[in-house]
């Protein structure tokens, strides 16, 4: 069975400037993506989970 991402996580990311396609488990990166961009997503994702899980 395929896991589905919680829609709230997608909304939290989008409201903070990070857009990922929700229909697969991959992040598509352009050549201009920096290590700082990846770090920003990792930090935002952790904060979103903490906010959602209380």
PDB file of N, CA, C and O in Angstrom:
ATOM      1  N   UNK A   1       0.842  -1.170   0.000  1.00  0.00           N
ATOM      2  CA  UNK A   1       0.000   0.000   0.000  1.00  0.00           C
ATOM      3  C   UNK A   1       0.893   1.241   0.000  1.00  0.00           C
ATOM      4  O   UNK A   1       1.898   1.289   0.709  1.00  0.00           O
ATOM      5  N   UNK A   2       0.532   2.213  -0.776  1.00  0.00           N
ATOM      6  CA  UNK A   2       1.310   3.438  -0.892  1.00  0.00           C
ATOM      7  C   UNK A   2       0.905   4.431   0.190  1.00  0.00           C
ATOM      8  O   UNK A   2      -0.282   4.653   0.433  1.00  0.00           O
ATOM      9  N   UNK A   3       1.892   5.016   0.830  1.00  0.00           N
ATOM     10  CA  UNK A   3       1.610   6.034   1.842  1.00  0.00           C
ATOM     11  C   UNK A   3       1.186   7.323   1.160  1.00  0.00           C
ATOM     12  O   UNK A   3       1.666   7.646   0.073  1.00  0.00           O
ATOM     13  N   UNK A   4       0.302   8.044   1.785  1.00  0.00           N
ATOM     14  CA  UNK A   4      -0.126   9.339   1.260  1.00  0.00           C
ATOM     15  C   UNK A   4       0.269  10.417   2.250  1.00  0.00           C
ATOM     16  O   UNK A   4       0.149  10.245   3.463  1.00  0.00           O
ATOM     17  N   UNK A   5       0.737  11.518   1.719  1.00  0.00           N
ATOM     18  CA  UNK A   5       1.132  12.623   2.581  1.00  0.00           C
ATOM     19  C   UNK A   5      -0.101  13.340   3.105  1.00  0.00           C
ATOM     20  O   UNK A   5      -1.106  13.472   2.407  1.00  0.00           O
ATOM     21  N   UNK A   6      -0.011  13.788   4.310  1.00  0.00           N
ATOM     22  CA  UNK A   6      -1.077  14.566   4.920  1.00  0.00           C
ATOM     23  C   UNK A   6      -1.219  15.890   4.166  1.00  0.00           C
ATOM     24  O   UNK A   6      -0.226  16.597   3.996  1.00  0.00           O
ATOM     25  N   UNK A   7      -2.423  16.245   3.709  1.00  0.00           N
ATOM     26  CA  UNK A   7      -2.598  17.508   2.985  1.00  0.00           C
ATOM     27  C   UNK A   7      -2.142  18.720   3.793  1.00  0.00           C
ATOM     28  O   UNK A   7      -1.697  19.714   3.219  1.00  0.00           O
ATOM     29  N   UNK A   8      -2.249  18.646   5.102  1.00  0.00           N
ATOM     30  CA  UNK A   8      -1.830  19.779   5.931  1.00  0.00           C
ATOM     31  C   UNK A   8      -0.342  20.065   5.775  1.00  0.00           C
ATOM     32  O   UNK A   8       0.069  21.225   5.812  1.00  0.00           O
ATOM     33  N   UNK A   9       0.473  19.025   5.600  1.00  0.00           N
ATOM     34  CA  UNK A   9       1.911  19.226   5.422  1.00  0.00           C
ATOM     35  C   UNK A   9       2.176  19.946   4.109  1.00  0.00           C
ATOM     36  O   UNK A   9       3.017  20.843   4.059  1.00  0.00           O
ATOM     37  N   UNK A  10       1.476  19.572   3.050  1.00  0.00           N
ATOM     38  CA  UNK A  10       1.632  20.257   1.763  1.00  0.00           C
ATOM     39  C   UNK A  10       1.248  21.728   1.874  1.00  0.00           C
ATOM     40  O   UNK A  10       1.928  22.596   1.328  1.00  0.00           O
ATOM     41  N   UNK A  11       0.174  21.997   2.574  1.00  0.00           N
ATOM     42  CA  UNK A  11      -0.283  23.385   2.740  1.00  0.00           C
ATOM     43  C   UNK A  11       0.727  24.183   3.562  1.00  0.00           C
ATOM     44  O   UNK A  11       1.064  25.313   3.210  1.00  0.00           O
ATOM     45  N   UNK A  12       1.207  23.595   4.656  1.00  0.00           N
ATOM     46  CA  UNK A  12       2.203  24.290   5.474  1.00  0.00           C
ATOM     47  C   UNK A  12       3.452  24.622   4.667  1.00  0.00           C
ATOM     48  O   UNK A  12       3.987  25.726   4.772  1.00  0.00           O
ATOM     49  N   UNK A  13       3.918  23.667   3.860  1.00  0.00           N
ATOM     50  CA  UNK A  13       5.098  23.923   3.033  1.00  0.00           C
ATOM     51  C   UNK A  13       4.830  25.033   2.025  1.00  0.00           C
ATOM     52  O   UNK A  13       5.633  25.956   1.887  1.00  0.00           O
ATOM     53  N   UNK A  14       3.705  24.948   1.323  1.00  0.00           N
ATOM     54  CA  UNK A  14       3.383  25.938   0.294  1.00  0.00           C
ATOM     55  C   UNK A  14       3.268  27.336   0.886  1.00  0.00           C
ATOM     56  O   UNK A  14       3.719  28.305   0.274  1.00  0.00           O
ATOM     57  N   UNK A  15       2.677  27.453   2.054  1.00  0.00           N
ATOM     58  CA  UNK A  15       2.540  28.768   2.701  1.00  0.00           C
ATOM     59  C   UNK A  15       3.882  29.342   3.136  1.00  0.00           C
ATOM     60  O   UNK A  15       4.001  30.540   3.395  1.00  0.00           O
ATOM     61  N   UNK A  16       4.891  28.479   3.215  1.00  0.00           N
ATOM     62  CA  UNK A  16       6.223  28.936   3.617  1.00  0.00           C
ATOM     63  C   UNK A  16       7.197  28.970   2.437  1.00  0.00           C
ATOM     64  O   UNK A  16       8.409  29.081   2.621  1.00  0.00           O
ATOM     65  N   UNK A  17       6.647  28.872   1.224  1.00  0.00           N
ATOM     66  CA  UNK A  17       7.461  29.068   0.035  1.00  0.00           C
ATOM     67  C   UNK A  17       8.102  27.831  -0.564  1.00  0.00           C
ATOM     68  O   UNK A  17       8.986  27.947  -1.412  1.00  0.00           O
ATOM     69  N   UNK A  18       7.670  26.637  -0.137  1.00  0.00           N
ATOM     70  CA  UNK A  18       8.235  25.407  -0.693  1.00  0.00           C
ATOM     71  C   UNK A  18       7.106  24.622  -1.344  1.00  0.00           C
ATOM     72  O   UNK A  18       6.114  24.287  -0.696  1.00  0.00           O
ATOM     73  N   UNK A  19       7.265  24.334  -2.621  1.00  0.00           N
ATOM     74  CA  UNK A  19       6.252  23.602  -3.359  1.00  0.00           C
ATOM     75  C   UNK A  19       6.831  22.289  -3.859  1.00  0.00           C
ATOM     76  O   UNK A  19       7.800  22.277  -4.618  1.00  0.00           O
ATOM     77  N   UNK A  20       6.237  21.191  -3.434  1.00  0.00           N
ATOM     78  CA  UNK A  20       6.612  19.858  -3.918  1.00  0.00           C
ATOM     79  C   UNK A  20       5.383  19.225  -4.542  1.00  0.00           C
ATOM     80  O   UNK A  20       4.261  19.451  -4.089  1.00  0.00           O
ATOM     81  N   UNK A  21       5.595  18.439  -5.572  1.00  0.00           N
ATOM     82  CA  UNK A  21       4.470  17.744  -6.171  1.00  0.00           C
ATOM     83  C   UNK A  21       3.988  16.659  -5.217  1.00  0.00           C
ATOM     84  O   UNK A  21       4.791  15.852  -4.748  1.00  0.00           O
ATOM     85  N   UNK A  22       2.693  16.624  -4.923  1.00  0.00           N
ATOM     86  CA  UNK A  22       2.184  15.708  -3.901  1.00  0.00           C
ATOM     87  C   UNK A  22       1.887  14.299  -4.391  1.00  0.00           C
ATOM     88  O   UNK A  22       1.458  13.460  -3.598  1.00  0.00           O
ATOM     89  N   UNK A  23       2.100  14.012  -5.667  1.00  0.00           N
ATOM     90  CA  UNK A  23       1.663  12.720  -6.186  1.00  0.00           C
ATOM     91  C   UNK A  23       2.761  11.673  -6.273  1.00  0.00           C
ATOM     92  O   UNK A  23       2.528  10.594  -6.818  1.00  0.00           O
ATOM     93  N   UNK A  24       3.927  11.951  -5.764  1.00  0.00           N
ATOM     94  CA  UNK A  24       4.966  10.940  -5.687  1.00  0.00           C
ATOM     95  C   UNK A  24       5.890  11.262  -4.526  1.00  0.00           C
ATOM     96  O   UNK A  24       5.783  12.332  -3.927  1.00  0.00           O
ATOM     97  N   UNK A  25       6.781  10.362  -4.208  1.00  0.00           N
ATOM     98  CA  UNK A  25       7.644  10.528  -3.037  1.00  0.00           C
ATOM     99  C   UNK A  25       9.025  11.042  -3.407  1.00  0.00           C
ATOM    100  O   UNK A  25      10.028  10.601  -2.846  1.00  0.00           O
ATOM    101  N   UNK A  26       9.077  11.967  -4.343  1.00  0.00           N
ATOM    102  CA  UNK A  26      10.364  12.511  -4.763  1.00  0.00           C
ATOM    103  C   UNK A  26      10.296  14.031  -4.779  1.00  0.00           C
ATOM    104  O   UNK A  26       9.241  14.613  -5.030  1.00  0.00           O
ATOM    105  N   UNK A  27      11.408  14.656  -4.513  1.00  0.00           N
ATOM    106  CA  UNK A  27      11.543  16.107  -4.689  1.00  0.00           C
ATOM    107  C   UNK A  27      12.310  16.317  -5.985  1.00  0.00           C
ATOM    108  O   UNK A  27      13.421  15.810  -6.143  1.00  0.00           O
ATOM    109  N   UNK A  28      11.729  17.051  -6.899  1.00  0.00           N
ATOM    110  CA  UNK A  28      12.402  17.342  -8.162  1.00  0.00           C
ATOM    111  C   UNK A  28      13.201  18.623  -7.990  1.00  0.00           C
ATOM    112  O   UNK A  28      12.655  19.655  -7.599  1.00  0.00           O
ATOM    113  N   UNK A  29      14.476  18.557  -8.277  1.00  0.00           N
ATOM    114  CA  UNK A  29      15.360  19.699  -8.069  1.00  0.00           C
ATOM    115  C   UNK A  29      15.863  20.230  -9.404  1.00  0.00           C
ATOM    116  O   UNK A  29      16.149  19.460 -10.322  1.00  0.00           O
ATOM    117  N   UNK A  30      15.967  21.530  -9.504  1.00  0.00           N
ATOM    118  CA  UNK A  30      16.562  22.122 -10.696  1.00  0.00           C
ATOM    119  C   UNK A  30      18.059  22.297 -10.431  1.00  0.00           C
ATOM    120  O   UNK A  30      18.498  22.212  -9.284  1.00  0.00           O
ATOM    121  N   UNK A  31      18.834  22.538 -11.469  1.00  0.00           N
ATOM    122  CA  UNK A  31      20.278  22.706 -11.270  1.00  0.00           C
ATOM    123  C   UNK A  31      20.641  23.879 -10.363  1.00  0.00           C
ATOM    124  O   UNK A  31      21.736  23.914  -9.801  1.00  0.00           O
ATOM    125  N   UNK A  32      19.723  24.841 -10.218  1.00  0.00           N
ATOM    126  CA  UNK A  32      20.001  26.005  -9.373  1.00  0.00           C
ATOM    127  C   UNK A  32      19.690  25.768  -7.894  1.00  0.00           C
ATOM    128  O   UNK A  32      19.924  26.655  -7.073  1.00  0.00           O
ATOM    129  N   UNK A  33      19.175  24.608  -7.544  1.00  0.00           N
ATOM    130  CA  UNK A  33      18.876  24.299  -6.150  1.00  0.00           C
ATOM    131  C   UNK A  33      20.174  24.241  -5.356  1.00  0.00           C
ATOM    132  O   UNK A  33      21.137  23.579  -5.743  1.00  0.00           O
ATOM    133  N   UNK A  34      20.169  24.948  -4.243  1.00  0.00           N
ATOM    134  CA  UNK A  34      21.378  25.013  -3.420  1.00  0.00           C
ATOM    135  C   UNK A  34      21.239  24.115  -2.187  1.00  0.00           C
ATOM    136  O   UNK A  34      20.145  23.662  -1.850  1.00  0.00           O
ATOM    137  N   UNK A  35      22.345  23.877  -1.541  1.00  0.00           N
ATOM    138  CA  UNK A  35      22.316  23.121  -0.290  1.00  0.00           C
ATOM    139  C   UNK A  35      21.471  23.863   0.742  1.00  0.00           C
ATOM    140  O   UNK A  35      20.790  23.242   1.558  1.00  0.00           O
ATOM    141  N   UNK A  36      21.518  25.190   0.701  1.00  0.00           N
ATOM    142  CA  UNK A  36      20.707  25.992   1.625  1.00  0.00           C
ATOM    143  C   UNK A  36      19.215  25.785   1.354  1.00  0.00           C
ATOM    144  O   UNK A  36      18.417  25.763   2.292  1.00  0.00           O
ATOM    145  N   UNK A  37      18.826  25.632   0.072  1.00  0.00           N
ATOM    146  CA  UNK A  37      17.425  25.357  -0.258  1.00  0.00           C
ATOM    147  C   UNK A  37      16.974  24.030   0.350  1.00  0.00           C
ATOM    148  O   UNK A  37      15.884  23.933   0.912  1.00  0.00           O
ATOM    149  N   UNK A  38      17.810  23.029   0.232  1.00  0.00           N
ATOM    150  CA  UNK A  38      17.489  21.708   0.789  1.00  0.00           C
ATOM    151  C   UNK A  38      17.415  21.794   2.311  1.00  0.00           C
ATOM    152  O   UNK A  38      16.504  21.233   2.920  1.00  0.00           O
ATOM    153  N   UNK A  39      18.355  22.485   2.922  1.00  0.00           N
ATOM    154  CA  UNK A  39      18.341  22.657   4.378  1.00  0.00           C
ATOM    155  C   UNK A  39      17.079  23.392   4.833  1.00  0.00           C
ATOM    156  O   UNK A  39      16.493  23.050   5.860  1.00  0.00           O
ATOM    157  N   UNK A  40      16.664  24.405   4.063  1.00  0.00           N
ATOM    158  CA  UNK A  40      15.449  25.160   4.409  1.00  0.00           C
ATOM    159  C   UNK A  40      14.236  24.236   4.387  1.00  0.00           C
ATOM    160  O   UNK A  40      13.379  24.324   5.266  1.00  0.00           O
ATOM    161  N   UNK A  41      14.153  23.355   3.399  1.00  0.00           N
ATOM    162  CA  UNK A  41      13.038  22.414   3.353  1.00  0.00           C
ATOM    163  C   UNK A  41      13.079  21.453   4.539  1.00  0.00           C
ATOM    164  O   UNK A  41      12.047  21.180   5.152  1.00  0.00           O
ATOM    165  N   UNK A  42      14.247  20.949   4.859  1.00  0.00           N
ATOM    166  CA  UNK A  42      14.374  20.010   5.972  1.00  0.00           C
ATOM    167  C   UNK A  42      13.927  20.666   7.280  1.00  0.00           C
ATOM    168  O   UNK A  42      13.202  20.055   8.065  1.00  0.00           O
ATOM    169  N   UNK A  43      14.352  21.893   7.510  1.00  0.00           N
ATOM    170  CA  UNK A  43      13.968  22.614   8.729  1.00  0.00           C
ATOM    171  C   UNK A  43      12.473  22.898   8.743  1.00  0.00           C
ATOM    172  O   UNK A  43      11.820  22.739   9.775  1.00  0.00           O
ATOM    173  N   UNK A  44      11.925  23.319   7.601  1.00  0.00           N
ATOM    174  CA  UNK A  44      10.503  23.623   7.530  1.00  0.00           C
ATOM    175  C   UNK A  44       9.668  22.362   7.748  1.00  0.00           C
ATOM    176  O   UNK A  44       8.648  22.400   8.436  1.00  0.00           O
ATOM    177  N   UNK A  45      10.101  21.247   7.162  1.00  0.00           N
ATOM    178  CA  UNK A  45       9.364  20.001   7.315  1.00  0.00           C
ATOM    179  C   UNK A  45       9.346  19.561   8.774  1.00  0.00           C
ATOM    180  O   UNK A  45       8.307  19.139   9.283  1.00  0.00           O
ATOM    181  N   UNK A  46      10.478  19.657   9.442  1.00  0.00           N
ATOM    182  CA  UNK A  46      10.546  19.298  10.859  1.00  0.00           C
ATOM    183  C   UNK A  46       9.633  20.197  11.699  1.00  0.00           C
ATOM    184  O   UNK A  46       8.939  19.718  12.595  1.00  0.00           O
ATOM    185  N   UNK A  47       9.638  21.490  11.406  1.00  0.00           N
ATOM    186  CA  UNK A  47       8.781  22.428  12.138  1.00  0.00           C
ATOM    187  C   UNK A  47       7.308  22.146  11.869  1.00  0.00           C
ATOM    188  O   UNK A  47       6.484  22.228  12.780  1.00  0.00           O
ATOM    189  N   UNK A  48       6.972  21.817  10.626  1.00  0.00           N
ATOM    190  CA  UNK A  48       5.575  21.509  10.284  1.00  0.00           C
ATOM    191  C   UNK A  48       5.099  20.272  11.029  1.00  0.00           C
ATOM    192  O   UNK A  48       3.987  20.255  11.555  1.00  0.00           O
ATOM    193  N   UNK A  49       5.931  19.238  11.078  1.00  0.00           N
ATOM    194  CA  UNK A  49       5.549  18.033  11.812  1.00  0.00           C
ATOM    195  C   UNK A  49       5.377  18.323  13.301  1.00  0.00           C
ATOM    196  O   UNK A  49       4.440  17.833  13.932  1.00  0.00           O
ATOM    197  N   UNK A  50       6.273  19.109  13.850  1.00  0.00           N
ATOM    198  CA  UNK A  50       6.174  19.451  15.272  1.00  0.00           C
ATOM    199  C   UNK A  50       4.877  20.224  15.534  1.00  0.00           C
ATOM    200  O   UNK A  50       4.212  20.003  16.546  1.00  0.00           O
ATOM    201  N   UNK A  51       4.524  21.129  14.620  1.00  0.00           N
ATOM    202  CA  UNK A  51       3.294  21.915  14.782  1.00  0.00           C
ATOM    203  C   UNK A  51       2.066  21.008  14.663  1.00  0.00           C
ATOM    204  O   UNK A  51       1.123  21.132  15.445  1.00  0.00           O
ATOM    205  N   UNK A  52       2.078  20.114  13.704  1.00  0.00           N
ATOM    206  CA  UNK A  52       0.932  19.230  13.500  1.00  0.00           C
ATOM    207  C   UNK A  52       0.761  18.202  14.608  1.00  0.00           C
ATOM    208  O   UNK A  52      -0.361  17.876  14.996  1.00  0.00           O
ATOM    209  N   UNK A  53       1.873  17.698  15.111  1.00  0.00           N
ATOM    210  CA  UNK A  53       1.811  16.647  16.118  1.00  0.00           C
ATOM    211  C   UNK A  53       1.777  17.176  17.554  1.00  0.00           C
ATOM    212  O   UNK A  53       1.569  16.427  18.509  1.00  0.00           O
ATOM    213  N   UNK A  54       1.990  18.506  17.675  1.00  0.00           N
ATOM    214  CA  UNK A  54       1.869  19.166  18.952  1.00  0.00           C
ATOM    215  C   UNK A  54       2.917  18.769  19.921  1.00  0.00           C
ATOM    216  O   UNK A  54       2.930  19.258  21.051  1.00  0.00           O
TER     217      UNK A  54
END
